[in-house]
Amino acid sequence: MSAEKSAAARGHGGPDHLGVPLHDFSSNSNACGPCPFALAAVQQADASRYPDASYTALRQQLAGFHGVDAQRLVLAASASEFIFRITALAAQRGAGAVWLPPYSYGDYAQSAQSWKLPVVAQPAQAQLRWACDPSSPLGVAHQGLAELPVTAALCVLDRAYEPLRLSGALALPDEALQKFWQLWTPNKALGLTGVRAAYAIAPPGANDAVMQLESLAPSWPVGAHGAAMLRAWCEPAVQQWLADSLVTLREWKERQKQVCESIGWTVLPSNANFFVCHAGIEQLVPDPDPGTSLSVHRDGLRIKPAMTDLRERGIKLRDCTSFGLPGHLRLSVQTPAAQDALHHAWQNISKASS
């Protein structure tokens, strides 16, 4: 498989070969961002020096924020980097298989494939088990999370969208939660996805695994700007900004759902700052061209790929094929102006294809 095809198969939101979209629904970054306090911290970071190689103060700050022992903190260059690193750890420890949720972030499967670990249907058959709540791409609760077997396995709970949860709550008692590795990626919540930094909280007593993960990491996995963002994440002013932004996002989400329904799309339930849509009419169907996966059809005639047409109009959506949901779109909650642009563009596309 070529590098170009591999990248297309994995799929990610954000800028592409056409540059930065005018209205980007493909990335789940907080549309109220960037957080001004976190942005200022990143801009003022001292990039002239290496960070502390042990990240001592940063670990202590994150540990205090979560109320855990600093020895349980693992710094990562990004969530994706941690996904690949903990998969490597599982392989080194003799894992024979990986279990994923039915619909999930493609890097879980990609990292398993890189180590030739098969993905199995039952959690009990796997030595590395993934969970995500709110889930991606659907943004719903992870069904059966409390019943997921966590003994004799590395179990990771991806909490990327917990800070952007707009409804519901994690249905997992604290005692059960302590058995999971918890992966946190604040850059989405802060509207700073270009700053790559993340961290994980190990279960109590997992010191050997933490040390092994550290041995698998490159030197300085988090640069000065990422470290500044993570420090800002712990500040009360940043957390207050985030709380205030959730109020706005809830209002925008309701409006955006109405916009999507008005153009004939079925909106699926979601607890997060994004949701998945399926067309209520035959306008969105799988496209045989892998580079343009959704098309506008009339009388069985493929007129023009709708995703390409929308992108040319400055609007980017996230095709859910790589998540295991072909024919579906994931849309992050965006500003009313972006929503109106989507509505107007889709009306024009529909008229042109009629």
N, C-alpha and C positions, 0 to 999 in steps of 0.2 A: 504493500500500500504506500502510495506517495505521501510526502509530508502534507501536500495541499489537500488530498482527499481525507487524510486523517484529521486535519484541522476542521474540515467541513463537517465530518461525521460527528465530531465532539460538539461543536457549536458553542458559541458564547455571544453574549450581548455586547453592546457598546460600539465604538467606532469600527469601521471596516474599510474596504478598499476605496470607498467613496468619501472617507473622512468621518467627521463627527456629525451624526444626524441632527437635524434641526429639532426634531421631536423624537426622543429616544424612549420608546416603551419597552425596549428589549433588555435593558439593564434594571435590576431591582434596587438600584441606589435610591436613597431617600430624596424625593423630588423637592423637598423643602430645603435641601442642602445647597452648598456645603455649610456645615455648622461653622459659624464665624469664629468661635473660640478655638475649635480644633484646627481650622484652616490657618489661623494666626500662629498657632503653635508649630505647625508644619513649616510655615514660611520662615519662622524665626529659628528653625533647627540649625545647629552648627554642623554643617556638612564638611568642615575642614578637618575633622578628626574622626577616628574610628569610634564607634560606640564602645562602651565597656563590653568586653568579649563575654563576660558572664551575665551581663544585664542584671546585676545584683539589685540596684535600686528599682528598676522597672519591675522585676519579679515581685519584689516586696510590695510595691504599689498595687499591682494587679491582684496579688494575694489578699491584701487588705480590702480591696474593693469587693472581692468575692467571699471574704471571710474564710480563707483556706490557708494551709501551710504553703509557704513559698516554694518548698521542695516539690510541690505537685504541679508547678507551672512549667510548661514547655512552650518556648517561643518558636514561631514559624514564620517563614518568609511570606506565606499566604495560606489560606485554607487549602488550596490545591496542593501546595508543597507539603503540607502536613498529611494530606490524604495519601500521597505517594510514599511519604516517609513511614507512616504507620503500617502501610501495606507491606513495605520492605521489612519492617520489624516482624510482622506476622509471618512472612515467608521465612525469615531467618529462624523463627521459633518453630518451624515445622508445620505451619498451616497448610491444609490441603484444599481448602475451599473458602469462598466468600459468599455471604448472603447480603442481598440488597433489597430495599423496599420495591414494590411493583413498579413505581415510577420514581425516578431519582436522578440526581445530578450525574452526568456522564463520566466525571472523573473517578467516581467510585469503581465503575466497571473498567475504565481505561487503566487505572492503576493495577487492578487485579490481572488484566490481560498482560500488562508489562511483566508480571512475575509468573505468567502462565498458570494462574490460579483460577479454576473454574468457578463460575457463579452457580450456586445450587438453589433449589426451590424451597428448602426448609431450613430455618435458622439453626436447628440442632445439628445439621450436617456441616456447619461452617465454623471455622476458628476465628474468623473476622466478620463481625456483623455490624451493619450500618443502619442508622436511624436518623431521621430529620424531622423536627417539629418546631414551627410549622413546616410542612413538607415543601419540597420543590419538585415539580412545578405547580402543584395544585394549591399549596398554601393552607392545607388542612392539618388536622391532628393526625399523628402517626397511629394508625389503628393497631391495637394490640401491643403498644409500647410497654405497658406495665407487665405484660406476660412474656415479653421477649426473653428467652433464656440468656443469662449473662455469665453463667459459670463456665469455666474452662475455655474462655474465649476472650478476645479483645472486642469490646462492644463500644462503638463510638456514636455519640449523639451529636449531630451537627446542629448547632444552635445559631446559625447565621442569621435567621429571621426572627429569633426571639425578641430582639430589641425593636423590631418593626411589626410586632403582633398588634393587630387592631381589634381583635375580639378573641374570646376564649382564653384558655390557660393551659399550661403544660399539665397533662393528666398523669403525673408520675410523682408518687410520694418521695420525700427527700431521701429516705433510706434506700429506695430503689435507684434514685438518681446517682447516688454515690458509687454505684457499681459501674457507671459509664465513664468513658473519656468524654469530656465536654469540649467541643470545638467552637471557638468564638471568633467572629470576623467583624469588628466594629466599623470597618470602612464603609460598608453598605448603609448602616444606620446614620453615619455622619455625612453621607453624600460625598465621600472621598475615595471612591473605588480605585482611582489611579495610584493611591498610596497603598503599597502592598505590605501588609503585616497582619499577623493573626497569633492566636495562642490557644493552647489546650490545657485543661485542668484534668490531671490524672486521678483515678480513683485512689482513695487512701490505701497505703500499703503497696503501691505500685512502683516503689523506688527503683527496682532493678530495671523495669521497663522504661522508666524515665531516663535512666543513665544510658540505656542502650539506644534510645531515640536520640539522645544528645550526641552519642558517638556517630550516628548516621547523618548528623547535620553538618553543613559546611560552616566554616568560621563566619561569624557575624551574619546570621541569616536575616536579621532585621537591621536595616540601615538607619541613619540618623532621623530621617523623615518618618519612617514607620514607627520608630521608638517614640518620637514626639507625639504622633497621633495616639498611640496606646496610652501614653501618660495623660494626655488630654481627656481620653475616654473616661478616666477615673474621676475627673473633676466635677463637683456639684453643678457648676454652671453649664457644662456640656450635657449632663444628664437632664437638667431642667429644660434646656433647649430641645432635647430629644422628646421629652414628655409633651412639650407644647406642640411639636411638629406632628405628633400622632393625632392630636385633635384636628388639625388641618387635613391630614391625610384621610381620616375617616370621612370628612365632608367631601373631599375630592373623590374618594372611592365610590360613594353612593352616586355622585353625579356621573362618573365614568361608566358605571354599570348601566345607567339609564341611556347613555350615549350608545353603548355597544348594543343594547337591546333594541334601540330605535333603528339600527341598520340591519336588524335580523340575526344578530349573533346571540347564541345562548351562553349566558354567563354561569360558570360553575362556582359552587360555594368556595369561599376562602376566608381564612382568619388573618391573612397578612396584607402587606401593602402591594399585592399583585393578585391577579386571578387569571384563570384559563378560560378561553372562549372557544366555542364550536359554532360554526355557521348553522343557522336555522334553515338556510336554503342551500341550493347546490352550487353556490358561488365559490366555496373554498373546498377543494378536494386535493388529494395527493398528486403531485406533479412528477412525471417520470424523469424530469431533469433534476438531478440531485442538487444543482446549484440554485434552483428556484423552486422550492418545495411546495408552494401553494399557488393555485392558478384560478383565474376567472374562466368559467365555462358558460357557453350558451349553446343549446341544442347539440351537446356533445362536442362542440368545437373549442379547442384550446385557443383562446384569443390572446391573452398575455398574462404572464405570471403576476399575480396580484402583489406578492411580496416585493417583486422587482419594481412594479409600478409605484407602489407606496414609497419604496425607498428613494426612487427618483424624485418623488415629491417631498422629500425631506423627512419621511416618517419611517421609523424602523420598529418592527415587531419581532417577537421571538417565536420562531417555529419550534414546536414541541416534539418533533420527530426524534431528536436525540434523547429525549426523556422517555421515549416509548409511547408517545401520544401523537401519531401522525394525523394531520388534518385539524390539529388544534393550535391555538395561539396563546402564548402567555403575554400578558400586558401588565407592566408595572403601573401603579397609580401615578398619573402625571397632572400637571396644572390644567385648569379649565381651558386655557388657550391651546394647549396641545391636544386636549380632547376635541375641541371644536375643529382643529385642523384635521384630525383623523376623520371626523364625521364628514367634513366637506370633501376630503380627498376620496373617501369611499363612495360617496354619492356620485362624484365625477367618474370614477372607475366603473361604477354600475351603469351609468348612463352611456358611457362609451362602448360598453360590451353589449348593450341592448339593441 
